[in-house]
Amino acid sequence: MAGAMVLGLAAGDRFTLEWTHSVERETWRETWEIVTPDGSPEKRLHLVEAAVKGSGAGMEPGPGGHFEAGWWIWVPDLAPVRELVLAASGETPSAWTLCAAKCVQLGAHAEAPLHIAPCAS
């Protein structure tokens, strides 16, 4: 796949995505884990924590959220997903920052949507 970036993560590994909200200009951070749901041979992405560095339209902390070190933090109650699709308009105040073993910037310029998914093996 031309221009693709591959990040090899095993089940149980975690990564974070961080970005600046396009309207409210506040930082948003999500922590994801690679999981293998019971009875499924397929790896999935599971959102294990979300945090926002402020509040505003569409940025309210979820149920059970608490304030810690300048962040509203909560544990979303969502089922694991096959992939994440990130918009990359180039018009937002920041790129997406994906951090696993190291951090990389994604989507700083206008390009096709970015897909993040566990590798098949």
N, C-alpha and C positions, 0 to 999 in steps of 0.2 A: 504494500500500500504506500504510495508516494507521499512523502511528508509525514508519515505516521511516527509517533513516538511510542515505544513499547517500554512499559515499566513492569518488571516481573515481581509480582507479589504473591505469596502463598496464603492459603487459608489461615486466618488468625492475624495476618499482617494488617496494619492500619496506615491510613494516610489522611492528611487534612487538605481541605480546599478553603482558601481565604480570598475574599474580594471586597471591594468597596461598592456599596449599594448605589445604583445609578441615579436615584432621585434624592435619597436622604443623606448620601455621602458619609455613611457610617460603615464600619468594618463588620463583615459577617464571616463566620468561620464554621465549618462542618468537619466532623471527624467520622471517617468511614472505615469499615472493617470488611475484609474479604471473608465470606462465610460459605459453608456448604450446608444448605438447609437439610433437615432430616428427610431421608428418603429420596434425595435428589443428587445425581452425580455432578450437577452443574454448579459452579461457583457463582456467587451473587455478591452484590455490594449492599452493605447494611449501614444505615446512618445511626451511629451510636451516641453522638452528641452534637448539639448545635449551640452557637453562641453569637451574640450580637453586642457590639460595643456602644450601643445607644438604643434609641427607639424612634419610631416614626411610622409612616404609612407602610403597611405590609411588613413591618419588622418587629411586631410584638413578640415577646418571648412566649414559648409554648407552655402548656400546663406543667406545673411543678417547677417552673423556672426560678432560679435564685440569682442574686447579684453577688459576684465574686471578682475582686481585683479589677473592677471597671467593666466587667462583662456580664450580661444576662446570659445564663447558661441553663439548658434544659436537655432532657432526653426525649427525642421524638418517638412516638409509637407508630412506626411505619414498617411495613414488610420489606424484606430485602428485594432489590431490583436487579435486573440483568445489566443495565448500563445507565450512565448519566450522559445527558446531552447538554453541552454548554454553548450558549450563544456567543459569538465572537464578532460583534459589530465594529469594534475598533473605536466606538463612540463613548464607551463607559469610562469612568474615572480611573479604573485600574484594570490590569489583566487579572486572570485567575492565577493564584499561586497554589501549586500542588506540591505538598511536602511529604516525602516518604523517607528514604535514606538521604536524599538531598532535595532541595527545593528548585522548582522550575516555574517559569512564567508561561502561561498559555493564553492565547486569545487577545493579545495586546493590540493586534491589527485586525482589520476586517478580513474574515476568512469564513470558510464553511463551518457549520457547527462542529464542535469538538466532541468526540465520543470517548467515554471512559468506561471500560469493561474489564472484568477479569479475563485472563487468558484461559483458553480451554484446558490446558494441562498444567 
